[in-house]
């Protein structure tokens, strides 16, 4: 007599577990980091779409700061995601607070005071800070973007995904994948699925957004103030019209031939913002930025891309000389660079000589 075949129990997906956890909630608040990037915007949009369709719950999706990068502004203008930018946010009674593309312990969002109990977290950054309890936790540092996670949620629940949302998710994965060591199989499946649903014409329009004159002025000053120390570079921007230029300059400099590590910083809104980039040879950017800011500020990120912030009470729009010297000294020590005097990446006279 043969033994009966055991029935296979269908494994619940992570999205199904989220929806089950939310089933007794009255409303949902989705919060992402300040100055939201495409990944934060697209991920929150997708999660809001799923919750509204499957549970019929009212959802608020908010962030602080502003959207200033040309491509990101173009994305919001064309795709119209349901994101509200606010100066402050109140968590109302019976409202489930879910962090998307950031964590409760991070300092770059509107509720960084830590006084609110989080319901859930959906993120692809490495955990930083203290431990916390949530009813739903989906943190996957191995994938290129939080949008990858959100895309699989849409697939798992067979939620109708309009072209605008698919385009936002696809663009988010592309932008966050810059400098990423390799796409996982999960990323590949998400991109393949989205490519069949996205509006590629809109995607191209976003990627080629027009740039204003101030952008080129900031870029010129940044290049003139970049110094090379062997295979590493430091740029203290003398002026920055917005926070995005810090990361953009870092992304550009790490592409320089022979460059393994880049530090870019600028004083913005009574704080010093930093971006760190590293190649495969350059080490772990997230660990580098933590060592760099120990006792000065906070930071984190990914293996090849990371950022941080030093809060300052000063009103100057430039980084103080003492802080510059401290950051430079720490950076060169971390990078094990003996060279104390850097050489300019480009000098004005060299530009004139090449005309």
Phi, psi and omega in degrees: 000125181279146179286144181297145179284126179288133179288139180275125178276129181292127181285132179289137178283165179295324178294320178299322179293323176297312182296322178295319180295328182274355189298335180256016178266157181267329182199169184226139173244118175261124181237132175238180186287160178297155182049058188301138178265178181304324181295314179297316183295311183292320181296312178299320179300314181294316180296319178299318180300316181296312183296318181294321182284317187276325185247349181058031179267145174290137184232131169254135179235112188226163175202161175261176177081213184213165174251114190238335180295137187304314182295321181291321176296320179295321178300313180294320180298317185277321189264337176055061176291156184277041181267136175247126175268125185226161178277329179208161181221138176250132176270116183276167183298141178062030178248120181282121182266116180241127177270132177239131181061023173195173182237160178301328184279354178286163182250005186253038175216172189290342182246037183288354178290346175074018183270000184243137180280117180285146176269321183203166178219131174232112191202162175235010176272155176293144180296136176230152175082200186289164176280155179209160180252139176218160178279334178223120179232121176224089181243118183232088181292349183278344181267159187288332186205154172297332178298331175298315179298312182298323179298317179291330173298315179300317179295315184299324182261005179051047180275133179300126184244103181294158181305323182297315179293317178298321179295317179298316180294318179296316178296322180299315180295318179300316184288320181285343180279353178300123180080001180288138185300319181190145174289137171278170177298327179296318177296315181300317181295321179295314181297317180299316181294317181290325182299334179280348186240342184281159174265101186292334176293316177295322179299316179295321179298321178293315184293338182247035180301141179294147181248139180275171185296326181300328179299315182289327177295315178297319182296317179299314179296323180296314181294322179291339182251023175260130181241140181258137175231085184067240183263020178228158183224149177230133177226114172259106184293127178288342180204142177214117179286340179202166183292332185296331184297332181298310179291324180296318179295318179299318178299323181288316184292325182292344178278354179296137180303130177083001182270131180246332180218144180222136171239126177231135183215153178205152176270122182218126175052055177059031176211160174251119179260139182231146172232135178238136177232146180213143174274183177301325179281341187278350180096193185269110183299324182293322178287324179299315184291328177294317177295321181297323186259008181304119180082354180251321185192206184228151178193170179178188180150225185239182182298318184254346182222127180211166180208168180201177184213137173242116180285138181223145178266356181289159181255001182288152178262018177229156177284130181300151183298320180297317180292320176303313182297320180294314180295319179297315181297315179296318182298312181295326177292315178299320181278359179055047180254121180278339183293118184266336177250124180272166175247143182295140174297317179207139178245151182301321181295328178292324177296315182295323181293334183268000179286000000 
